[in-house]
């Protein structure tokens, strides 16, 4: 079967079964082609809730499927590959946060949306990379524990100096590989290019950027530029932009050998098809008490952000 034939079967199957396919921007182009909605993690969860989808196939990683269930408990949510997970989302154990809160009752705990449902349930408020600065500024009190990503937390701390932000040892294994040398070398090749980077990257990399932002913000910024743009985030963004924009070759992938999330790339078209027809994937379920606790931190994010 050719790739196009398989795509056609997926399109037919999702129509017959009433399935909505959500795909994170970091997915392979073939997955993006068959998706109903494409975007970053929390956008996809909100969109599933808005669509009131009865059945969703989440082409992403586990915490994204959990986020769909947190917001839409009645939606059947399927992760096509059970082992597709986010190492950063699971780096901080909920028990560790619970112990910290007992010892530091006046410190608010802020969780990046890239966390498990169990961890969200232990936190006061969630944030996305685009809303983190705004929300942290609005929080009452000075002392804040920011988890799990130390690099995003460092970026927030720089922009909200009036707060005492405590960082732990979490990080994105993909973005954390970047070095300032990677950027300097790329800028030598493209001296007229602007540089856009995700705040999950190390501080010394972020400091060299012309623009720092979430996946969706990087895409918007890149589209608005007329010249070359060096893009410092997972290569799915360049894969997404290049075929669809005029002069797509102007989007330059920084350190392509580093900026590839293996977990995001685990899902194939065949996995998607099997998930739709009920022959593959994992139906993601959450304990209702846990779901409600996790929802509190997300609702507070929506109120503040």
C-alpha positions in Angstrom: 0.0 0.0 0.0 1.3 3.4 -0.9 1.5 6.3 1.6 -1.3 8.1 -0.2 -3.5 5.0 -0.2 -3.0 4.7 3.5 -3.8 8.4 4.0 -7.0 7.8 2.1 -8.0 4.9 4.3 -7.4 7.0 7.4 -9.6 9.8 6.0 -12.3 7.3 5.3 -12.0 5.6 8.6 -12.1 8.7 10.7 -15.2 9.8 8.9 -16.9 6.4 9.4 -16.0 6.3 13.1 -16.5 10.0 14.0 -12.9 10.3 15.1 -11.1 13.6 15.4 -7.3 13.4 14.8 -5.2 15.9 16.8 -1.6 16.3 15.8 1.2 18.2 17.6 3.3 20.4 15.3 6.3 18.2 16.0 4.7 15.2 14.3 5.9 13.9 10.9 4.5 15.7 7.9 2.4 12.7 6.8 0.7 12.7 10.2 0.0 16.5 9.9 -1.6 15.8 6.5 -4.3 13.6 7.9 -5.0 15.6 11.1 -8.1 17.6 11.7 -6.4 20.0 14.1 -2.6 20.8 14.4 -1.0 22.9 17.0 0.9 22.9 20.3 -0.2 20.8 23.3 -2.7 22.9 25.2 -4.2 24.3 22.1 -5.1 20.8 21.0 -6.7 20.0 24.3 -8.8 23.1 24.2 -9.8 22.4 20.6 -11.0 18.9 21.5 -13.2 20.4 24.2 -14.6 23.1 21.9 -15.4 20.5 19.2 -17.1 18.3 21.9 -15.4 15.4 20.1 -16.7 11.9 21.2 -13.5 10.2 20.1 -10.0 11.6 19.7 -6.8 10.1 18.4 -4.0 12.2 19.9 -0.9 12.2 17.8 1.6 13.4 20.4 2.8 12.2 23.7 1.0 10.8 26.8 0.7 14.0 28.8 -1.2 15.6 25.9 -3.7 12.8 25.8 -4.1 13.2 29.6 -4.8 16.9 29.1 -7.6 16.0 26.7 -9.1 13.7 29.3 -8.7 16.4 32.0 -10.8 18.9 30.0 -13.1 16.4 28.2 -13.7 13.4 30.5 -16.4 12.0 28.3 -14.2 11.9 25.2 -12.7 8.6 24.3 -9.0 9.5 23.9 -6.5 7.2 22.2 -2.8 7.5 22.1 -1.6 5.6 19.0 1.7 4.4 20.5 1.6 3.7 24.2 5.3 4.3 24.7 5.2 7.8 23.2 5.9 9.9 26.3 7.7 13.1 27.4 10.7 12.5 29.6 10.4 16.0 31.0 6.8 15.5 32.0 7.8 12.6 34.2 11.0 13.9 35.7 9.4 15.3 38.9 7.5 12.9 41.1 4.3 14.1 42.6 5.5 12.9 46.1 8.4 15.2 45.9 6.1 18.2 45.3 3.8 17.1 48.1 6.7 17.0 50.5 7.9 20.4 49.4 4.5 21.9 49.9 4.3 20.5 53.5 7.7 22.1 54.3 7.0 25.4 52.4 3.2 26.1 52.8 3.5 29.7 51.7 5.3 28.9 48.4 3.0 28.5 45.3 3.8 25.7 42.9 3.6 26.5 39.2 3.6 23.6 36.8 4.5 23.8 33.1 1.7 22.2 31.0 4.2 19.6 30.0 3.6 17.5 33.1 1.7 14.4 34.0 -1.9 14.7 35.3 -0.6 13.4 38.6 1.8 16.2 38.9 -0.7 18.8 37.8 -2.9 17.6 40.6 -0.2 18.7 43.2 0.2 22.2 41.8 -1.5 25.5 42.3 -1.5 26.6 38.7 -0.4 25.4 35.3 1.2 27.6 32.6 2.2 27.3 28.9 5.4 28.6 27.6 3.5 31.6 26.1 1.5 32.4 29.3 4.1 31.6 32.0 5.5 35.2 32.4 2.0 36.7 32.5 0.6 34.3 35.0 3.6 34.3 37.4 3.4 38.1 37.5 -0.2 37.9 38.6 0.3 35.4 41.4 0.1 36.7 44.9 3.1 36.2 47.1 6.7 36.3 46.3 7.9 32.7 46.6 7.3 30.3 43.7 8.4 26.8 42.8 8.5 26.4 39.1 8.5 22.8 37.7 9.6 20.8 35.9 11.7 22.8 33.3 14.6 24.7 34.8 15.3 26.5 31.5 11.8 27.8 31.0 11.8 28.6 34.8 15.0 30.6 34.4 13.5 32.5 31.5 10.5 33.4 33.6 12.7 34.4 36.5 14.7 36.8 34.3 11.4 38.4 33.2 9.8 38.5 36.6 12.6 39.6 38.9 10.2 40.7 41.6 9.4 37.0 42.4 11.6 34.5 44.2 11.5 31.6 41.7 12.8 28.3 42.9 14.0 25.9 40.1 14.4 22.2 40.2 16.4 19.8 38.0 13.9 19.1 35.2 14.6 19.8 31.6 13.6 18.9 28.0 16.2 16.4 26.8 15.9 17.7 23.3 16.2 21.5 23.8 18.7 21.1 26.6 21.3 19.7 24.2 21.6 23.1 22.4 24.8 25.1 23.0 25.7 28.7 22.2 28.3 27.2 19.9 25.5 25.7 17.8 24.0 29.1 17.4 27.2 30.9 16.7 28.2 28.4 14.0 24.8 28.6 12.3 24.9 32.4 12.4 28.2 32.4 10.7 26.6 30.5 7.8 23.6 32.8 7.8 24.8 36.2 9.0 21.7 38.0 8.0 19.3 35.6 9.6 17.2 36.3 12.7 17.2 33.6 15.4 14.0 32.3 17.1 14.2 29.9 20.0 12.0 28.0 22.4 12.5 28.9 26.1 13.1 25.3 27.0 16.6 25.9 25.7 19.6 26.7 28.0 20.0 30.3 29.1 23.2 30.9 27.1 21.3 29.9 23.9 18.2 32.0 24.8 20.4 35.1 25.3 21.5 34.9 21.7 18.0 35.0 20.3 16.1 37.7 18.5 12.8 36.1 19.5 12.0 33.7 22.4 8.6 32.0 22.4 6.3 28.9 22.3 6.0 26.7 19.2 3.0 28.7 17.9 4.7 32.0 18.6 7.8 30.9 16.7 5.7 29.9 13.7 3.9 33.2 13.7 7.2 35.1 14.0 8.9 33.1 11.3 6.0 33.7 8.9 6.2 37.4 9.5 9.9 37.7 8.6 11.0 38.4 5.0 14.5 37.0 5.2 16.1 33.9 6.7 15.0 32.6 10.1 17.1 30.2 12.2 14.6 28.1 14.2 15.8 26.7 17.5 13.2 24.2 18.4 12.1 20.6 17.4 12.6 20.1 13.6 8.8 19.6 13.2 8.4 23.3 13.0 10.6 23.7 9.9 9.0 20.6 8.4 5.7 22.2 8.9 6.7 25.7 7.6 8.9 24.9 4.6 6.4 23.3 2.2 3.6 25.7 3.0 5.3 29.1 2.9 6.7 31.1 0.0 10.5 30.7 -0.1 10.4 27.9 2.4 14.1 27.4 2.2 14.5 30.6 4.3 13.5 28.6 7.4 16.8 27.2 8.7 16.8 24.3 11.2 19.3 24.9 14.0 21.3 21.7 15.0 19.0 19.2 13.2 20.9 16.3 14.6 19.9 17.4 18.1 16.5 18.9 17.7 14.5 15.8 17.0 12.1 14.4 19.6 12.2 10.6 19.2 9.0 10.2 21.2 7.1 12.6 19.0 8.3 10.7 15.9 7.2 7.2 17.2 3.7 7.5 15.7 3.4 6.3 12.1 0.4 6.5 9.7 -0.2 2.8 10.2 -0.4 3.4 14.0 -3.0 6.2 13.4 -5.1 3.9 11.2 -5.0 1.1 13.7 -6.0 3.4 16.5 -9.0 4.7 14.5 -10.3 1.3 13.6 -9.8 -0.1 17.2 -6.9 -2.4 16.4 -4.1 -0.5 18.1 -3.2 2.3 20.5 -4.1 2.8 24.1 -7.3 4.2 25.5 -6.1 6.8 28.0 -8.1 6.8 31.3 -7.8 9.0 34.4 -9.1 8.4 37.9 -11.9 10.9 38.4 -10.6 12.3 41.7 -7.2 12.8 40.1 -8.7 14.4 37.1 -10.7 16.9 39.1 -7.6 17.8 41.2 -5.6 18.4 38.0 -8.4 20.4 36.5 -8.1 22.9 39.3 -4.6 24.0 38.2 -5.7 24.2 34.6 -8.8 26.3 35.4 -6.7 28.7 37.3 -4.4 29.0 34.3 -7.3 29.9 32.2 -8.5 32.5 34.7 -5.1 34.2 35.0 -3.8 33.7 31.5 
